[in-house]
Amino acid sequence: MLAVLCPGQGSQKPGFLTPWLALPDAEARLRSWSELAGVDLVHLGTTADSDEIRDTARTQPLLVAAALLAAEHLPMREVTLTAGHSVGELGAAALAGVLSAEAAITLAGVRGREMAAACALEPTGMAAVLGGDRDEVIAAISRHGLHAANRNGRGQVVAAGALGGLEKLAAEPPEGVRVIRLQVAGAFHTPYMGPAEAALATAAAEIAPKDPERMLLSNLDGTVVDDGSELLQRLVRQVTAPVRWDLCMATLAELGVTGVIELPPAGTLAGLVKRELAGAGAPEIVTLKTPDDLPAARDLIARHGTTTGNPANGNSPQNTDAGEASS
């Protein structure tokens, strides 16, 4: 079984889309999507500097566009499962057939703008909490009035909330723990993002989702969601709910996934999967960073993919070729 993963905010690097624009129709596609997203995706993916692409309003549609652009060059009809980390869920939903590419890009633009606006309401932030006992880490985060916004796997939790609470956590960490402040605009995936969730709900109400054509995992609890309307509701709720990537990886293991492709800007999720699913039966992984990696990705799909349909709902998948992360 093969899974295609869409990364989230924090995985982007300056110029990472430059080699992709050499492919036929890629630049035209990005310019069309730019109108929907309200940002210049060509500039952001090629010539923008690191500060510019760190802007939440710009980064989120850029990441969704990058994943969808690369996926157009893969035989997605043979992919059994998709999943995304945070905003990457919008890309995964499009690859699963729940959303059109245009709807995913539009929602990513709204999500990014509204989360950036919510961040400006009061000073908040996020910090990676590395190592230590998981229960002790979660308890310490709660004790300082913070939220466990991301659980990315063994030894990696992201705390989010008021800056004062983050400072106290860094000053009084649990035993064996390192606390590293993240360069993000605010406390994503916490109640601080309530206004953004409300705005995204309004935008989502204008979209008619379809049921998935392949298995699609939810960040909310790592489960396979086979109803398009429910998935869209989960995408909205995820703005304030924690990202349970640890549970998504547990589901990959339970389902017996043998191959994993991470779409650009690839690397972060592949690293998490490699650490969490190490040992006997670990999946073969391809990080799709540039078009030079496409042959390896296609070969992985040929060896680990399937044409038997979505085990979650019995549908036969249709061709959708056109079709540390923090948020």
C-alpha positions as CSV (number, residue, x, y, z in Angstrom):
1,M,0.0,0.0,0.0
2,L,1.3,3.4,-0.9
3,A,0.7,6.8,0.7
4,V,1.2,10.3,-0.7
5,L,1.8,13.0,2.0
6,C,1.5,16.7,1.7
7,P,3.7,18.8,4.1
8,G,2.7,21.8,6.2
9,Q,4.0,25.2,7.1
10,G,7.6,25.3,8.1
11,S,8.8,23.0,5.4
12,Q,9.2,25.7,2.7
13,K,12.5,27.0,1.4
14,P,13.4,29.9,-0.8
15,G,13.3,29.0,-4.5
16,F,12.0,25.4,-4.0
17,L,9.6,25.6,-6.9
18,T,12.1,27.0,-9.4
19,P,12.9,23.6,-11.1
20,W,9.2,22.8,-11.3
21,L,8.4,25.8,-13.5
22,A,10.5,24.2,-16.3
23,L,7.7,21.6,-16.8
24,P,5.0,22.2,-19.4
25,D,2.1,24.4,-18.3
26,A,3.5,24.7,-14.7
27,E,3.9,28.4,-14.7
28,A,0.5,29.0,-16.3
29,R,-1.1,26.7,-13.7
30,L,0.5,28.7,-10.8
31,R,-0.6,32.0,-12.3
32,S,-4.1,30.8,-12.5
33,W,-4.0,29.6,-9.0
34,S,-2.5,32.9,-7.9
35,E,-5.7,34.7,-8.7
36,L,-7.6,32.3,-6.5
37,A,-5.1,32.5,-3.6
38,G,-4.7,36.3,-3.8
39,V,-0.9,36.0,-3.8
40,D,1.8,35.6,-6.5
41,L,2.7,31.9,-6.3
42,V,5.3,32.1,-9.0
43,H,7.2,34.8,-7.2
44,L,6.8,33.1,-3.8
45,G,8.0,29.8,-5.1
46,T,11.0,31.1,-7.0
47,T,12.5,34.5,-6.1
48,A,10.9,35.4,-2.7
49,D,13.3,35.3,0.3
50,S,12.8,33.3,3.5
51,D,11.1,36.2,5.4
52,E,8.5,36.6,2.7
53,I,7.6,32.9,2.5
54,R,7.4,32.7,6.3
55,D,4.3,35.0,6.1
56,T,1.4,32.8,7.0
57,A,-0.9,34.4,4.4
58,R,1.6,33.6,1.7
59,T,3.0,30.3,2.8
60,Q,-0.2,28.3,3.2
61,P,-1.5,28.7,-0.4
62,L,2.1,28.2,-1.7
63,L,2.4,24.9,0.0
64,V,-0.9,23.6,-1.2
65,A,-0.1,24.7,-4.8
66,A,3.3,23.1,-4.7
67,A,1.9,19.7,-3.6
68,L,-0.9,19.8,-6.3
69,L,1.6,20.9,-9.0
70,A,3.9,18.0,-8.4
71,A,1.1,15.5,-8.0
72,E,-0.1,16.3,-11.6
73,H,3.0,14.4,-12.8
74,L,2.2,11.2,-10.8
75,P,-0.2,8.4,-11.6
76,M,-2.4,9.2,-8.7
77,R,-5.0,6.7,-9.8
78,E,-2.7,4.0,-8.4
79,V,-2.3,5.7,-5.0
80,T,-4.3,4.2,-2.2
81,L,-4.0,6.8,0.6
82,T,-3.3,10.5,1.0
83,A,-2.7,12.6,4.2
84,G,-1.4,16.1,4.9
85,H,0.0,17.9,7.9
86,S,-2.1,20.9,8.9
87,V,-2.6,23.1,5.8
88,G,-1.3,20.1,3.8
89,E,-4.6,18.5,4.5
90,L,-6.2,20.8,1.9
91,G,-3.8,19.4,-0.7
92,A,-4.5,15.8,0.4
93,A,-8.2,16.4,0.2
94,A,-7.8,17.6,-3.4
95,L,-5.7,14.6,-4.3
96,A,-8.3,12.3,-2.7
97,G,-11.0,13.9,-4.8
98,V,-12.9,15.6,-2.0
99,L,-12.1,19.1,-3.2
100,S,-11.1,20.4,-6.7
101,A,-7.7,21.9,-6.9
102,E,-9.2,25.3,-7.3
103,A,-11.3,24.9,-4.1
104,A,-8.3,23.7,-2.2
105,I,-6.2,26.7,-3.3
106,T,-9.0,29.1,-2.5
107,L,-9.5,27.7,1.0
108,A,-5.7,27.8,1.6
109,G,-5.7,31.5,0.7
110,V,-8.6,32.2,3.1
111,R,-7.0,30.1,5.8
112,G,-3.6,31.8,5.5
113,R,-5.0,35.3,5.5
114,E,-7.4,34.7,8.4
115,M,-4.8,32.9,10.5
116,A,-2.3,35.7,10.0
117,A,-5.0,38.2,11.1
118,A,-5.8,36.1,14.2
119,C,-2.1,36.1,15.1
120,A,-2.1,39.9,15.1
121,L,-4.8,40.1,17.7
122,E,-2.5,39.3,20.6
123,P,1.2,38.2,21.1
124,T,1.4,34.4,20.9
125,G,3.8,31.8,19.6
126,M,4.9,28.2,19.4
127,A,7.9,26.1,20.6
128,A,9.1,22.7,19.8
129,V,9.4,20.5,22.9
130,L,11.9,17.8,22.2
131,G,12.6,14.7,24.2
132,G,11.4,13.7,27.7
133,D,8.5,11.6,28.8
134,R,5.4,12.4,26.7
135,D,2.9,12.5,29.6
136,E,5.3,14.8,31.6
137,V,5.7,17.1,28.6
138,I,2.0,17.4,28.0
139,A,1.4,18.1,31.8
140,A,4.1,20.8,31.8
141,I,2.6,22.4,28.7
142,S,-0.8,22.5,30.4
143,R,0.7,23.7,33.7
144,H,2.0,26.9,31.9
145,G,-1.4,27.6,30.3
146,L,-0.3,26.4,26.9
147,H,-1.7,24.0,24.4
148,A,-0.1,20.9,22.8
149,A,-0.8,22.1,19.3
150,N,1.1,19.4,17.4
151,R,2.0,15.9,18.4
152,N,4.4,14.9,15.6
153,G,5.6,11.6,17.0
154,R,7.9,10.3,19.7
155,G,9.9,13.0,21.4
156,Q,8.4,15.9,19.4
157,V,5.5,18.0,20.7
158,V,4.8,21.6,19.7
159,A,3.5,23.9,22.5
160,A,1.5,27.0,21.6
161,G,0.0,29.9,23.5
162,A,0.9,33.2,25.2
163,L,4.5,34.3,25.0
164,G,4.8,34.5,28.8
165,G,3.8,30.8,29.1
166,L,6.4,29.8,26.4
167,E,9.1,31.7,28.3
168,K,8.2,29.9,31.5
169,L,8.2,26.5,29.8
170,A,11.7,27.2,28.4
171,A,12.9,28.3,31.8
172,E,11.4,25.3,33.6
173,P,11.4,22.4,31.1
174,P,10.7,18.8,32.2
175,E,13.8,16.6,32.7
176,G,15.6,15.7,29.5
177,V,13.7,18.2,27.4
178,R,14.8,20.9,25.0
179,V,12.5,23.8,24.2
180,I,13.1,25.6,20.9
181,R,11.1,28.7,19.9
182,L,9.6,28.4,16.4
183,Q,9.7,31.3,14.0
184,V,5.9,31.5,13.4
185,A,3.4,34.3,13.7
186,G,1.3,32.9,16.5
187,A,-0.4,30.0,18.3
188,F,-1.7,27.9,15.4
189,H,-4.1,25.0,16.2
190,T,-5.3,26.6,19.5
191,P,-8.4,28.6,20.5
192,Y,-6.5,31.8,19.6
193,M,-7.3,30.9,16.0
194,G,-11.1,31.1,16.7
195,P,-11.7,34.0,14.3
196,A,-9.9,32.2,11.5
197,E,-11.9,29.1,12.0
198,A,-15.1,31.1,11.7
199,A,-14.0,32.8,8.5
200,L,-12.9,29.5,7.0
201,A,-16.3,28.0,7.9
202,T,-18.0,30.7,5.9
203,A,-15.8,30.1,2.9
204,A,-16.2,26.3,3.2
205,A,-20.0,26.7,3.2
206,E,-19.8,27.7,-0.5
207,I,-18.1,24.5,-1.5
208,A,-19.8,21.2,-2.3
209,P,-17.3,18.4,-1.4
210,K,-17.3,14.9,-2.8
211,D,-16.6,11.6,-1.0
212,P,-13.0,10.5,-1.2
213,E,-11.9,8.4,-4.1
214,R,-9.0,7.0,-2.0
215,M,-8.3,6.6,1.7
216,L,-7.8,10.0,3.4
217,L,-6.5,10.4,6.9
218,S,-7.6,13.2,9.3
219,N,-5.2,15.2,11.5
220,L,-7.9,15.3,14.1
221,D,-7.6,11.7,15.2
222,G,-5.6,9.8,12.5
223,T,-8.7,8.0,11.3
224,V,-9.7,7.3,7.7
225,V,-12.6,9.7,6.7
226,D,-14.8,8.4,3.9
227,D,-17.4,11.2,3.9
228,G,-16.6,14.4,2.0
229,S,-18.9,16.7,4.1
230,E,-17.4,15.4,7.3
231,L,-13.9,15.8,6.0
232,L,-14.6,19.5,5.1
233,Q,-16.0,20.1,8.6
234,R,-12.8,18.6,10.0
235,L,-10.6,20.8,7.8
236,V,-12.4,23.8,9.3
237,R,-12.2,22.6,12.9
238,Q,-8.5,21.8,12.4
239,V,-7.6,25.5,12.5
240,T,-8.2,25.4,16.3
241,A,-7.7,21.7,17.0
242,P,-4.4,20.0,17.7
243,V,-2.6,18.3,14.8
244,R,-2.3,14.6,15.7
245,W,0.3,13.5,13.2
246,D,1.4,10.9,15.6
247,L,-2.0,9.2,15.2
248,C,-1.8,9.6,11.4
249,M,1.5,7.7,11.4
250,A,0.1,5.0,13.7
251,T,-2.7,4.5,11.1
252,L,-0.1,4.2,8.3
253,A,1.5,1.4,10.3
254,E,-1.8,-0.3,11.1
255,L,-2.8,-0.3,7.5
256,G,0.5,-1.8,6.5
257,V,1.7,1.1,4.3
258,T,4.8,-0.1,2.4
259,G,5.7,3.0,0.4
260,V,5.5,6.7,1.1
261,I,6.0,9.7,-1.2
262,E,6.2,13.2,0.3
263,L,5.3,15.9,-2.1
264,P,7.4,19.2,-2.3
265,P,8.7,20.8,-0.3
266,A,9.6,17.3,0.8
267,G,11.7,16.2,3.8
268,T,9.9,17.0,7.1
269,L,7.2,14.4,7.0
270,A,9.5,11.8,5.5
271,G,11.8,12.3,8.4
272,L,9.0,11.9,11.0
273,V,7.8,8.7,9.3
274,K,11.3,7.3,9.0
275,R,11.8,7.8,12.8
276,E,8.4,6.6,13.9
277,L,8.0,3.6,11.6
278,A,11.6,2.4,11.8
279,G,12.6,-1.3,12.0
280,A,11.2,-4.3,10.3
281,G,8.5,-3.5,7.9
282,A,9.5,0.2,7.6
283,P,8.0,1.8,4.4
284,E,10.2,2.7,1.5
285,I,10.3,6.5,1.2
286,V,10.8,8.9,-1.7
287,T,11.1,12.6,-1.0
288,L,9.9,14.4,-4.2
289,K,11.9,17.6,-4.1
290,T,12.5,18.4,-7.8
291,P,11.3,16.9,-11.1
292,D,14.5,14.8,-11.1
293,D,12.8,12.8,-8.3
294,L,9.8,11.9,-10.4
295,P,11.2,8.7,-11.9
296,A,11.9,7.3,-8.4
297,A,8.4,8.4,-7.2
298,R,6.7,6.7,-10.3
299,D,8.7,3.6,-9.7
300,L,7.6,3.5,-6.1
301,I,4.0,3.8,-7.1
302,A,4.4,1.0,-9.7
303,R,5.8,-1.3,-7.0
304,H,3.6,-0.4,-4.0
305,G,0.5,1.2,-5.6
306,T,-2.9,-0.4,-6.3
307,T,-5.8,-0.1,-8.7
308,T,-8.2,-1.9,-6.5
309,G,-10.0,1.2,-5.2
310,N,-10.6,2.8,-1.8
311,P,-10.9,0.1,0.9
312,A,-12.7,2.6,3.0
313,N,-15.7,3.1,0.8
314,G,-15.4,0.5,-2.0
315,N,-15.1,3.2,-4.8
316,S,-12.8,2.7,-7.7
317,P,-10.3,5.6,-7.8
318,Q,-10.5,7.9,-10.7
319,N,-7.5,9.6,-12.4
320,T,-6.8,12.8,-10.4
321,D,-3.5,13.5,-12.2
322,A,-4.9,17.0,-12.8
323,G,-5.7,17.3,-9.8
324,E,8.6,20.6,11.4
325,A,5.8,21.6,10.5
326,S,3.6,23.8,12.5
327,S,0.5,24.8,10.6
